[in-house]
Amino acid sequence: MPDRRTDGLPDREERRRLLRERTSGYRVDRDGRWWYRGAPLDPGIERQFAAGLERLPDGRLRVICEEEPCYVTCDDAPFVVRDLRRENAAAAGSSPRDRIVLTLSGGLEEPLDPATLHLNPRDVLYCRVRGGAFEARFGALSATRIADMLRPHPGGWAIDLEGRTWVIPARPAAGP
């Protein structure tokens, strides 16, 4: 006989169904905006989710919300580079070195790792972020800004940063 409650509270199966429903339905759209079941998330929650996003060993994406795992799907990359700025970062005991600081969707900032820049087959620029764990697609504004820093290189493009030249390859064959 099913576990029926007479006190109006959900039974065990109903609680499981409600939990599954609550922990699914999160999505990051192509522009890096976070949604839950078709409704946009509050910017504060979006920032919290972007900061807490993790990739599981099986490749799925999740965040923890109120101690529950919430699984996330992405239309493209889980992050979009919204803006960037070039700055000189003085390394200890050396001359200043140029670097680029990225502003990601969710309001996160981090320095660009130029070794991770790559183009997809449609010549859209991407890089790896958050310690290489995630891909980020350059949005229109950031793509325009970084394009001003690129120079032609045999077979493609390059950028001069951190005291050296970084060649921007086509999308890597493998990666998370």
C-alpha positions in Angstrom: 0.0 0.0 0.0 1.4 3.5 -0.9 2.7 5.7 1.9 -0.3 8.0 2.2 -0.4 10.8 4.7 -3.6 12.0 6.3 -2.1 15.2 7.8 -1.9 17.1 4.5 1.9 16.9 4.3 3.5 15.3 1.2 4.4 11.6 1.4 7.9 10.3 0.6 7.3 10.0 -3.1 5.9 13.4 -3.4 8.8 14.9 -1.4 11.2 13.1 -3.8 9.3 14.5 -6.8 9.3 18.0 -5.4 13.1 17.8 -4.7 13.8 16.6 -8.3 11.7 19.5 -9.6 13.4 22.0 -7.5 17.0 20.9 -8.3 16.5 20.8 -12.1 15.5 23.4 -14.6 18.5 25.7 -14.2 20.0 27.0 -17.4 22.6 29.4 -18.6 21.7 30.9 -22.0 24.0 31.8 -24.8 24.5 35.3 -23.4 25.5 34.0 -20.0 22.2 34.8 -18.2 20.9 32.3 -15.6 17.3 31.1 -15.7 15.2 28.8 -13.6 12.2 27.2 -15.4 12.0 30.1 -17.9 12.4 32.9 -15.3 15.6 35.0 -15.0 17.5 34.7 -11.7 18.0 37.7 -9.5 21.5 39.2 -10.2 22.7 38.4 -6.7 21.7 34.8 -7.0 23.2 34.7 -10.5 26.5 35.9 -9.1 26.3 33.3 -6.3 25.6 30.5 -8.7 28.3 31.6 -11.2 30.8 31.6 -8.3 29.7 28.2 -7.0 29.4 26.4 -10.4 31.3 23.2 -10.5 31.9 20.5 -13.1 31.2 16.9 -12.0 33.5 14.0 -13.1 30.7 12.9 -15.6 30.7 16.4 -17.2 27.5 17.7 -15.7 27.4 21.1 -14.2 25.9 21.9 -10.8 25.6 24.4 -8.0 24.7 23.8 -4.4 21.6 25.8 -3.3 20.3 25.5 0.3 22.4 22.3 0.7 20.8 20.7 -2.4 22.5 19.9 -5.7 21.0 21.9 -8.6 22.0 20.7 -12.1 22.6 23.3 -14.8 22.4 23.1 -18.6 24.1 25.5 -20.9 23.1 26.7 -24.3 26.8 27.3 -25.1 29.7 28.1 -22.7 28.8 28.4 -19.0 30.5 31.9 -18.9 30.5 34.8 -21.3 33.3 37.4 -21.2 31.2 40.6 -20.9 34.1 43.1 -20.8 37.9 43.3 -20.3 40.6 45.7 -19.5 44.3 45.7 -20.2 46.5 46.6 -17.2 50.1 46.5 -16.2 50.7 44.0 -13.3 54.1 44.5 -11.8 55.7 41.1 -10.9 58.0 41.1 -7.9 61.4 42.3 -8.8 60.7 42.7 -12.5 59.3 45.3 -14.9 55.6 45.8 -15.3 53.9 43.2 -17.6 50.7 43.6 -19.5 47.8 41.4 -18.7 44.1 41.3 -19.4 41.5 41.1 -16.7 38.1 39.6 -17.8 34.7 40.5 -16.5 32.6 37.3 -16.7 28.9 36.8 -16.7 27.8 36.6 -13.1 30.0 39.6 -12.3 33.1 37.6 -11.7 36.6 38.9 -12.6 39.8 37.1 -13.3 43.0 37.5 -15.3 43.0 36.0 -18.8 45.2 32.9 -19.3 46.3 33.7 -22.9 47.4 30.1 -23.4 43.7 29.1 -23.4 42.5 31.5 -26.2 41.1 29.6 -29.1 38.7 30.1 -32.0 35.7 27.8 -32.8 35.0 26.8 -36.4 32.9 30.0 -36.9 35.9 32.1 -35.7 34.2 33.0 -32.4 36.8 33.6 -29.6 36.8 31.5 -26.4 39.1 31.0 -23.5 39.2 28.8 -20.4 38.3 30.4 -17.0 38.1 29.4 -13.3 41.4 27.6 -13.3 40.7 26.0 -16.7 37.6 24.2 -15.5 35.1 26.1 -17.8 34.9 27.6 -21.3 34.0 31.3 -21.7 32.8 32.8 -25.0 33.7 36.4 -25.7 30.6 38.5 -26.0 30.3 41.3 -28.6 31.9 44.1 -26.5 34.8 42.0 -25.2 35.4 40.5 -28.7 35.6 44.0 -30.2 38.0 45.2 -27.5 40.3 42.2 -27.7 40.2 42.4 -31.5 42.0 45.7 -31.3 44.8 43.9 -29.5 45.2 41.1 -32.0 47.6 41.1 -34.9 47.8 38.8 -37.9 50.0 35.8 -37.5 50.8 33.1 -40.2 47.6 31.0 -40.3 45.6 33.1 -37.9 46.0 35.6 -35.1 48.2 36.4 -32.1 48.3 38.6 -29.1 51.3 40.1 -27.3 50.9 39.8 -23.5 53.0 39.1 -20.5 56.2 39.7 -22.4 55.5 37.2 -25.1 53.5 36.4 -28.2 50.5 34.0 -27.9 49.2 32.4 -31.1 45.5 31.8 -31.0 44.7 28.3 -32.4 41.5 26.8 -33.6 39.4 25.0 -30.9 41.4 22.4 -29.1 40.5 18.8 -30.1 39.7 17.7 -26.5 39.0 19.3 -23.2 36.3 19.4 -20.4 
